C-alpha cells in the first residue's frame, strides 16, 4: 500500500503537477511548431522543456511517495518514455496520412467552373 502524501508536500505536489502539464504542453507545441515551420532551432528548446518535464515528474513522484513502491517507478519511467516518443509517432502518422491524401487529390481530375 502506498502511504499518502503528507500535508507538508501539498505545495510541492501542486506546483510540480502544474509544471508537468505546462512543460508537457510546451514540449508538444515547440516540437510541432519546429516541424511545421521547418525551423530546427526550436527543437533543442523543445527537448529542454522535455527535460524540465522529466525533472518535474520526478519531483511529483517523490512528493507523492510513488518512488517507495516497486511498481510505480516503472510506470513513471514508461510514461516519460511514452511522452518523449509520442510527438514523433504522431508527427509521422500525420505526415503519412496527409501525404496519402495529397496523392489521392492529385489523381482526381480538376473541376474548372
Short mmCIF file of the C-alpha atoms (twelve columns), coordinates in Angstrom:
data_MODEL
# 
_entry.id   MODEL 
# 
loop_
_atom_site.group_PDB 
_atom_site.id 
_atom_site.type_symbol 
_atom_site.label_atom_id 
_atom_site.label_alt_id 
_atom_site.label_comp_id 
_atom_site.label_asym_id 
_atom_site.label_seq_id 
_atom_site.Cartn_x 
_atom_site.Cartn_y 
_atom_site.Cartn_z 
_atom_site.pdbx_PDB_model_num 
ATOM 1   C CA . UNK A 1   0.000   0.000  0.000   1 
ATOM 2   C CA . UNK A 2   1.250   3.482  -0.827  1 
ATOM 3   C CA . UNK A 3   1.412   5.818  2.135   1 
ATOM 4   C CA . UNK A 4   -0.495  9.034  1.475   1 
ATOM 5   C CA . UNK A 5   1.419   12.199 0.787   1 
ATOM 6   C CA . UNK A 6   1.911   14.451 3.756   1 
ATOM 7   C CA . UNK A 7   0.272   17.816 4.013   1 
ATOM 8   C CA . UNK A 8   3.743   19.396 4.022   1 
ATOM 9   C CA . UNK A 9   4.236   18.104 0.459   1 
ATOM 10  C CA . UNK A 10  0.999   19.661 -0.823  1 
ATOM 11  C CA . UNK A 11  2.678   22.705 -2.376  1 
ATOM 12  C CA . UNK A 12  5.363   20.552 -3.990  1 
ATOM 13  C CA . UNK A 13  2.734   18.221 -5.440  1 
ATOM 14  C CA . UNK A 14  0.580   21.113 -6.667  1 
ATOM 15  C CA . UNK A 15  3.474   23.031 -8.225  1 
ATOM 16  C CA . UNK A 16  5.183   20.019 -9.806  1 
ATOM 17  C CA . UNK A 17  1.877   18.732 -11.227 1 
ATOM 18  C CA . UNK A 18  1.260   22.148 -12.783 1 
ATOM 19  C CA . UNK A 19  4.786   22.123 -14.208 1 
ATOM 20  C CA . UNK A 20  4.244   18.642 -15.675 1 
ATOM 21  C CA . UNK A 21  1.171   19.909 -17.503 1 
ATOM 22  C CA . UNK A 22  2.748   23.167 -18.685 1 
ATOM 23  C CA . UNK A 23  6.093   21.684 -19.742 1 
ATOM 24  C CA . UNK A 24  4.406   18.752 -21.462 1 
ATOM 25  C CA . UNK A 25  2.254   21.140 -23.465 1 
ATOM 26  C CA . UNK A 26  5.267   23.332 -24.244 1 
ATOM 27  C CA . UNK A 27  7.259   20.320 -25.451 1 
ATOM 28  C CA . UNK A 28  4.463   19.197 -27.771 1 
ATOM 29  C CA . UNK A 29  3.848   22.734 -29.031 1 
ATOM 30  C CA . UNK A 30  7.510   23.500 -29.745 1 
ATOM 31  C CA . UNK A 31  8.042   20.088 -31.338 1 
ATOM 32  C CA . UNK A 32  5.086   20.546 -33.687 1 
ATOM 33  C CA . UNK A 33  5.923   24.183 -34.481 1 
ATOM 34  C CA . UNK A 34  9.533   23.267 -35.246 1 
ATOM 35  C CA . UNK A 35  8.399   20.588 -37.681 1 
ATOM 36  C CA . UNK A 36  5.636   22.692 -39.287 1 
ATOM 37  C CA . UNK A 37  7.813   25.747 -39.858 1 
ATOM 38  C CA . UNK A 38  10.936  23.719 -40.730 1 
ATOM 39  C CA . UNK A 39  12.824  25.581 -38.011 1 
ATOM 40  C CA . UNK A 40  15.344  23.211 -36.405 1 
ATOM 41  C CA . UNK A 41  16.430  25.900 -33.936 1 
ATOM 42  C CA . UNK A 42  13.262  25.266 -31.920 1 
ATOM 43  C CA . UNK A 43  13.897  21.542 -31.468 1 
ATOM 44  C CA . UNK A 44  16.590  21.966 -28.747 1 
ATOM 45  C CA . UNK A 45  14.188  24.251 -26.869 1 
ATOM 46  C CA . UNK A 46  11.510  21.560 -27.159 1 
ATOM 47  C CA . UNK A 47  13.909  18.998 -25.713 1 
ATOM 48  C CA . UNK A 48  14.848  21.398 -22.909 1 
ATOM 49  C CA . UNK A 49  11.180  21.637 -21.999 1 
ATOM 50  C CA . UNK A 50  11.046  17.834 -22.008 1 
ATOM 51  C CA . UNK A 51  13.983  17.745 -19.583 1 
ATOM 52  C CA . UNK A 52  12.016  20.137 -17.374 1 
ATOM 53  C CA . UNK A 53  9.024   17.811 -17.672 1 
ATOM 54  C CA . UNK A 54  11.258  14.892 -16.655 1 
ATOM 55  C CA . UNK A 55  12.539  16.710 -13.563 1 
ATOM 56  C CA . UNK A 56  9.069   17.936 -12.564 1 
ATOM 57  C CA . UNK A 57  7.722   14.390 -12.910 1 
ATOM 58  C CA . UNK A 58  10.445  13.052 -10.627 1 
ATOM 59  C CA . UNK A 59  9.661   15.751 -8.044  1 
ATOM 60  C CA . UNK A 60  5.962   14.891 -8.277  1 
ATOM 61  C CA . UNK A 61  6.585   11.158 -7.930  1 
ATOM 62  C CA . UNK A 62  8.843   11.710 -4.924  1 
ATOM 63  C CA . UNK A 63  6.480   14.139 -3.171  1 
ATOM 64  C CA . UNK A 64  3.521   11.804 -3.742  1 
ATOM 65  C CA . UNK A 65  5.529   8.860  -2.329  1 
ATOM 66  C CA . UNK A 66  5.313   6.949  -5.599  1 
ATOM 67  C CA . UNK A 67  9.008   6.059  -5.652  1 
ATOM 68  C CA . UNK A 68  8.741   3.967  -2.465  1 
ATOM 69  C CA . UNK A 69  6.631   1.279  -4.111  1 
ATOM 70  C CA . UNK A 70  8.379   -1.125 -6.541  1 
ATOM 71  C CA . UNK A 71  5.849   -0.814 -9.376  1 
ATOM 72  C CA . UNK A 72  5.302   2.961  -9.537  1 
ATOM 73  C CA . UNK A 73  8.818   3.958  -10.660 1 
ATOM 74  C CA . UNK A 74  8.422   1.610  -13.632 1 
ATOM 75  C CA . UNK A 75  5.089   3.224  -14.518 1 
ATOM 76  C CA . UNK A 76  6.573   6.730  -14.188 1 
ATOM 77  C CA . UNK A 77  9.510   5.852  -16.471 1 
ATOM 78  C CA . UNK A 78  7.200   4.225  -19.040 1 
ATOM 79  C CA . UNK A 79  5.036   7.345  -19.089 1 
ATOM 80  C CA . UNK A 80  8.090   9.576  -19.539 1 
ATOM 81  C CA . UNK A 81  9.437   7.439  -22.398 1 
ATOM 82  C CA . UNK A 82  5.986   7.396  -23.983 1 
ATOM 83  C CA . UNK A 83  5.683   11.159 -23.810 1 
ATOM 84  C CA . UNK A 84  9.150   11.549 -25.318 1 
ATOM 85  C CA . UNK A 85  8.271   9.330  -28.282 1 
ATOM 86  C CA . UNK A 86  4.582   10.213 -28.757 1 
ATOM 87  C CA . UNK A 87  5.116   13.511 -30.654 1 
ATOM 88  C CA . UNK A 88  7.478   11.729 -33.064 1 
ATOM 89  C CA . UNK A 89  4.940   8.974  -33.729 1 
ATOM 90  C CA . UNK A 90  2.052   11.420 -34.095 1 
ATOM 91  C CA . UNK A 91  4.100   13.579 -36.489 1 
ATOM 92  C CA . UNK A 92  4.937   10.596 -38.719 1 
ATOM 93  C CA . UNK A 93  1.309   9.463  -38.631 1 
ATOM 94  C CA . UNK A 94  0.072   12.909 -39.680 1 
ATOM 95  C CA . UNK A 95  2.686   13.271 -42.422 1 
ATOM 96  C CA . UNK A 96  1.849   9.815  -43.779 1 
ATOM 97  C CA . UNK A 97  -1.882  10.457 -43.659 1 
ATOM 98  C CA . UNK A 98  -1.658  13.806 -45.407 1 
ATOM 99  C CA . UNK A 99  0.827   12.537 -47.999 1 
ATOM 100 C CA . UNK A 100 -1.640  9.799  -48.927 1 
ATOM 101 C CA . UNK A 101 -4.435  12.372 -49.025 1 
ATOM 102 C CA . UNK A 102 -2.304  14.609 -51.282 1 
ATOM 103 C CA . UNK A 103 -1.646  11.707 -53.673 1 
ATOM 104 C CA . UNK A 104 -5.366  10.943 -53.867 1 
ATOM 105 C CA . UNK A 105 -6.303  14.546 -54.667 1 
ATOM 106 C CA . UNK A 106 -3.665  14.729 -57.406 1 
ATOM 107 C CA . UNK A 107 -5.225  11.709 -59.109 1 
ATOM 108 C CA . UNK A 108 -8.668  13.292 -59.237 1 
ATOM 109 C CA . UNK A 109 -9.485  15.404 -62.304 1 
ATOM 110 C CA . UNK A 110 -9.723  19.099 -61.543 1 
ATOM 111 C CA . UNK A 111 -13.053 20.802 -61.970 1 
ATOM 112 C CA . UNK A 112 -12.933 24.141 -63.741 1 
ATOM 113 C CA . UNK A 113 -16.119 26.123 -63.423 1 
# 
